[in-house]
Amino acid sequence: MAQADMTPRQTAPELTAFQRDLLFVIASVGPAKGTTVKGTLEDYYEGEINHGRLYPNLDTLVDSGLITKGQRDKRTNEYDLTARGESVLANRRAWESERLEGVSA
């Protein structure tokens, strides 16, 4: 009998808005250091993102299989989108496009 996959998985609706923003940033700048991701989000949010918010959310995305976490050097981690993360973002963009069809900005 095949063993069930017990890896925690998340889909776009289960992610927080902050986690979705992390995915979008990593998709645009990845592979990237956490400080690069943090700086890009701080520019968008026009405010400081503290480490206690950033890194636990990055770890959640890693645990969910949406991003990978590798070592750039002995002190620096690097984050990159997985194929599953790309799929979640593509599905989210399609869903948003459907909702905004016919809406002028």
Secondary structure in CASP SS format (residue, H / E / C, confidence):
PFRMAT SS
TARGET T0000
AUTHOR 0000-0000-0000
METHOD secondary structure of the structure
MODEL  1
M C 1.00
A C 1.00
Q C 1.00
A C 1.00
D C 1.00
M C 1.00
T C 1.00
P C 1.00
R C 1.00
Q C 1.00
T C 1.00
A H 1.00
P H 1.00
E H 1.00
L C 1.00
T C 1.00
A H 1.00
F H 1.00
Q H 1.00
R H 1.00
D H 1.00
L H 1.00
L H 1.00
F H 1.00
V H 1.00
I H 1.00
A H 1.00
S H 1.00
V H 1.00
G C 1.00
P C 1.00
A E 1.00
K E 1.00
G H 1.00
T H 1.00
T H 1.00
V H 1.00
K H 1.00
G H 1.00
T H 1.00
L H 1.00
E H 1.00
D H 1.00
Y H 1.00
Y H 1.00
E C 1.00
G C 1.00
E C 1.00
I C 1.00
N C 1.00
H H 1.00
G H 1.00
R H 1.00
L H 1.00
Y H 1.00
P H 1.00
N H 1.00
L H 1.00
D H 1.00
T H 1.00
L H 1.00
V H 1.00
D H 1.00
S C 1.00
G C 1.00
L C 1.00
I E 1.00
T E 1.00
K E 1.00
G E 1.00
Q E 1.00
R C 1.00
D C 1.00
K C 1.00
R C 1.00
T C 1.00
N E 1.00
E E 1.00
Y E 1.00
D E 1.00
L E 1.00
T C 1.00
A H 1.00
R H 1.00
G H 1.00
E H 1.00
S H 1.00
V H 1.00
L H 1.00
A H 1.00
N H 1.00
R H 1.00
R H 1.00
A H 1.00
W H 1.00
E H 1.00
S H 1.00
E H 1.00
R H 1.00
L H 1.00
E C 1.00
G C 1.00
V C 1.00
S C 1.00
A C 1.00
END
